[in-house]
Structures are given as C-alpha cells and as structure tokens.
Amino acid sequence: MSKSDNQKTAVPYKLIFSGLLLSAILVTGGCSATSKVEVIKDHPAETQTVPYESPFRQVNGPVDLNFLTVNKLREHYKETSDSSGFREMRLTVSGLLDTEIEAVINAHISALHEKVKGIDLPPYRGIIRRLSEESKLIDQYLATGLSFNSNNIISVSATGSKVFSLNDTEPGEFVEYTEVLNLDLNTGKEIRLSDLFVNDVDYKDILNNRIRFYIEKEFSSDEYSDTFGFPKLIAPFKGVRDDQKFMLSENAIILIIDHETPEFETGLYYSRISIPFNDIKDILAIGERFQSDEDLYIDKKPVSKILITHYYKYQTGERIEKTVGSVDIYSDYQYPKALSSELRKLFKAFSELDDHEIERLNTSSQKSQYYQNTDVSVIGNYTIFAKNINISHEGVSQFNTDFKVFNEKNELVTLGDIFSDMFDHQTYLKKIIKREVPYQLKMQIGETDDLLEWITFRLNSDGIYFSTVPVKFSEKEIHPVSFSVKYDQIGYENLKIFD
C-alpha cells in the first residue's frame, strides 16, 4: 500500500468521535489579529520551593454556587491544513475593553497551542513498544477551544490526536493528548486549582475524598474499566498535586488524567475525572473571587445567566412490564442513588401508575398501550421530578406530562416562588399561551385562560418549560400546549431564583 493510499485509510472511530465533539462546540468565526506579546508564567513550577501565593482576592466560606454568568467574550476559530494533511484549529478571543489584557490572553492561548503542536509523541507508558519504527503517521489533528466561558474565567484546552498505521492489515493506533489553561479575564493571569476554592478549607482533602470515591466506584472492577474505557489504578493514589491539570465545564471541575498521573494507566490517550459543582458548591469560590466592580466587556447588552445543571452518574430505579386486562403497561422510573430519603419517598409516590386512566382504557375490549417514564434532575438549587405518559387507544394518540419542583428544604415550589412579587406572571403567561395555541384550536376550546389553571412547569438551565393539560388537537391527537421561555426574556429582575 502506498503512502497516498495510507492517507485515505478510514480514521478510527475514536478520532471521528473527537472530531465530531470538537465540531459541535467550535463555531467558526473571524480571527482578529493581535500584536506579539511575551507570555509570562504567573505561577512558579511545583518543583520550586517558593510557596504559591494567589494573586486573587480572598474569599471565605461557606458560599453557594447556584448559577453562572456568561462572559460577553467572542470566540474566533480558524482551521487550516498543510500539504502533509496536518489539520489544526486555532482560537483567539475578543471583546474585552482592556486590549492589553486581551493581547496577553491571546498570547497565552497561542503559546498553549504551539506547546501541543510541538509534541512529537506524548510520554505515555508503553507508547514506543506499541509504535514500531515501521509505523506511519496517517492522520493528525490539533484543536484549541474553550470548555468554559463564564464568571470572568475561561478554560482553554489544546488537544492533539494522531493515527499511526502499523502495517497494511492491522488497524491504526490512536494517540490523543491535551494541555489546558485557565485564565482570569480581569488580569490575564493563570488560575490554579487552589484558586477555585474558598481560603478557609483544605480543598485537596475534599477533592481527594471525592476522587477516592470515584476510584472505588469506577476503577475497582476490571470488567467495568475494560468495557467503558476508564483508566486503571496501578499504584496507590497519590492525591491531587499543586499543579494538577484541570479545566472547567458548565457543571464540573474536570481533572485531566494522563502521563503526569502515573498511578493511572490511561493507554495512549488522556482520561478525565469530573467533580460536579453541586458536590462542592459550598466551597467553590468562582462566583465571588473573579467578580469585577467594573464592566470588562465592549458588549453593553445585559448579561446572560444559566442555572447549573447537576448530573448524577449513579442511578437506580425499576422497570415494569405487565398487562392489566386489555392494557399493556410499560413503566420506567430512575432516580439518583444520592437522593434524600424524603425526596425518594415523594418520587416513588409521584411515579405511581395512573390507575384511573388504566381503568378507563379497560372499558374497551380493544388493545391499548400505556407508557410511563419518570426521572429526577437537579438544576441550580432545585430538584425536579418529571413524568411523561404516552397512551395509544382506539387509534388515538394521547400524551401528558407533569412536573414537580422542590427547593433545598424539600418544599414544593410554585410559580409564585419563582417569580418576584412585583411581577404579574399570570398576565405574562396568559399572553404567551394565547400566542402558542394555534388559531383552529382556539376555536375549539374557546377561552385559553383556563389552561393556565392547570399548568405545570420545570426549570432548565436557561429558561422555564411550561406544559398545560392535554388538549384535543384533532380526532387522533391529544397533547398539552407546551412552550419554553428564556430567563433573559422574562428578565432576571423578575425572577427570585437568581437572588
């Protein structure tokens, strides 16, 4: 097989997945030119004896991280390729009032990109053995982008990948590596892991306990590790380092596991351990430490805020399949294992089948299907129960949904608890319902204001989702009138959830 033939070889699925993931988060834009600025190391290397002193303001706990304020910073991506087939995606940012700080930030980003570009092979354990002298490089890609762009912080990652062909018959070997950088937009200074936490806690002890829990759950089973690609723990866990690689996402601190964490075996690519914000929100200082008394941005539009979505990796629940009379019933409910006993009891009651509806369906001898799904999510400081019911009966398709929202005290939340007292949310929602209901349906149901009496809602990260009682849209279709309203459309001043 010739070299040109090798270059046409299909790229392994891991590279395709990485490319798709990157293309999903990167939006191509113009690339603004910046003057050449020397990149200054803000922090001493861990090998130095000089103790690190944070340049940022002191914040003591407890704190409460409930939402993020999105930076009004523009991202510009430019993709290029050369004659050898090497492709790269570069990042620059713009939108800061202080152009000198903006230039320093772009110089940091460029230096990170060049650092990864200069890596021939990352020093992964066993990489030389797995890549023989006959191995041919058939594909390589480097992309730099943002994983976090809120609270006057950006997290930058530069990720390189290479595919080597071992011979004409064996599949290619995939290698992936990354370097990360976290910057304060107020100063252009680099943010270390310790800077994310309040000053009066031992953040390492807390993170190490979370990681040990993760190790116990994920790494204790070789079968689970092999199946899902988690790295193996091959030596005692040494704990989080002062210079630990990390980046932020919209709901977690992501610790990078690679050749710099030798107690883990990651193969020829890096891995991650995610620490959800919700698990450490009372000690996470990113809501206070990097705030600015002055506007940092050229864009004078109001800021956007998003509630933090918490994910629970470990779920439990039950799936039921049974037949009652002429009704085939399928029910599935899932909830986090960490859910409190009080909420667990409420959720199980919420997940009960609608016996009255099943009894109604059984009045006909025709076969019917009843599907019900219930789950739990956590958005900001709120726990949300969601129920979806699909019914197929005598050629008619019926859909219904219901939500319950609870606060941190496990109290049921009403619309009056969401909107400020001075805001007439009833009138506001009536106008939206009238706009959302099709004209022909208005003629059938008459006054749409009645729909508001039975409205149910859930919180999303960027808005509120509403759903009414089921309405007969046609002879064959019955379902609610559903719509979403963004928080910024309502106005943050009209919402209590951002107080």
QUIRA-V40625 format. One record per backbone hydrogen bond with DSSP energy under -0.5 kcal/mol. CO is the residue of the C=O (numbers start at 1). NH is the residue of the N-H. If there is no record, write none. Layout:
co: <CO CO>
nh: <NH NH>
This chain:
co: <2 3 4 5 6 12 12 13 14 15 16 17 18 19 20 21 22 22 25 26 30 38 45 52 59 64 66 68 68 69 70 71 74 76 77 78 80 82 86 87 88 88 89 90 92 94 95 97 98 99 100 101 102 103 104 105 106 107 108 109 110 111 112 113 114 116 118 122 124 126 127 130 132 136 136 139 140 141 142 143 145 148 149 150 152 153 154 154 155 155 156 157 157 158 158 159 160 161 162 163 163 164 164 165 172 173 175 177 179 181 182 183 183 184 189 192 193 194 196 196 198 201 202 203 204 205 206 207 208 209 210 211 212 213 214 214 215 215 220 221 222 223 224 225 225 232 232 241 245 247 251 252 252 253 253 254 255 256 257 258 261 263 263 264 265 266 268 271 273 274 275 276 276 277 277 280 280 281 282 283 283 285 285 288 296 304 306 308 308 310 311 313 314 316 318 320 322 323 324 326 326 327 327 328 329 330 331 332 333 335 336 340 341 342 343 344 345 346 347 349 353 354 355 356 357 358 360 361 368 369 370 371 372 373 374 375 377 378 379 382 383 384 385 386 387 388 389 390 391 391 392 393 396 396 397 398 400 402 404 405 406 407 411 414 414 415 415 418 418 420 422 423 424 425 426 427 428 429 430 431 432 433 438 439 440 441 442 447 448 449 450 451 452 456 458 461 462 463 464 465 466 467 471 471 474 476 477 477 478 479 480 481 483 485 486 487 491 492 494 495 496>
nh: <6 7 8 8 9 15 16 17 18 19 20 21 22 23 24 25 25 26 27 28 32 40 48 54 199 66 308 70 306 151 304 73 94 92 29 90 88 85 82 142 80 90 144 78 76 74 298 99 102 103 104 105 106 107 108 109 110 111 112 113 114 115 116 117 118 119 120 124 127 130 131 132 135 138 165 163 87 161 89 159 157 155 71 153 185 150 156 183 147 148 181 145 159 160 179 143 177 141 175 138 139 166 173 136 174 164 162 160 158 156 191 154 185 188 184 195 196 197 285 286 201 203 206 207 208 209 210 211 212 213 214 215 216 217 218 219 219 220 222 225 226 227 228 229 230 234 265 244 256 254 277 249 254 255 275 247 273 258 271 261 264 234 235 266 232 269 176 257 255 276 253 279 280 280 281 283 284 65 63 198 285 288 289 291 97 70 68 310 380 378 313 315 337 335 333 331 329 325 327 328 368 324 329 370 322 372 320 374 318 316 339 344 345 346 347 348 349 350 351 352 355 358 359 360 361 362 363 364 328 392 330 390 332 388 334 386 384 310 382 379 406 377 404 375 402 373 400 371 393 398 369 396 393 398 478 391 389 387 385 413 383 410 407 417 418 418 419 496 497 423 424 425 428 429 430 431 432 433 434 435 436 437 442 443 444 445 446 450 451 452 453 454 455 467 465 307 487 460 485 458 483 456 473 479 477 397 473 474 399 471 482 468 466 464 490 491 494 495 420 498 499>
